């Protein structure tokens, strides 16, 4: 083989290698570009998803300032205090007579003036508890979510109905009045279920809310 032929062969081989390398680099570059593009798309998708979640949390009031949260949490404390007082007194008013009858206390005692006065005092305390609950619900109404306010209002309405029902029979002997007892128990059940509903809603809110700045409620 002549030097010219050898040189030509070497030149051709070199050109082929360069071409192969160039092609390989181009393929690798294209693959890398596609991979980077996919990564960027995934990143954008994750960011968009996070932004949507953040918008949803903001729109539902799940991210609040510390000032807002302090006012909201205080309203829950006041509402719950009124709820517990109203429920406790309602149970005493409705169930105490049944308990005394079950204990076998004589009719004379249940119909006595002293017993009637005791029921009157309980009903008066119940009215005061209801007033405190009503003020707690509405004084802080702008500072907590509407579903909690609605559930609290419904509970107060049930308590108000029980109060009115009890006032109708104030001073009367009701221990053996089945119709009176049945309606009283129905209203008491509505109060208890209402209190449970408010508790559940408040617990859900406490679990979901986040105070701006990274502090969890």
Secondary structure, 3 states (H helix, E strand, C coil): CCHHHHHHHHHHHHHHHHHHHHHHHHHHHHHHHHHHHHHHHHHHHHHHHHHHHHHHHHHCCCEECHHHHHHHHHHHHHHHHHHHHHHHHHHHHHHHHHHHHHCCCCHHHHCCHHHHHHHHHHHHHHHHHHHHHHHHHHHCHHHCCHHHHHHHHHHHHHHHHHHHHHHHCCCCCCCCCHHHHHHHHHHHHHHHHHHHHHHHHHHHHHHHCEECCCEEC
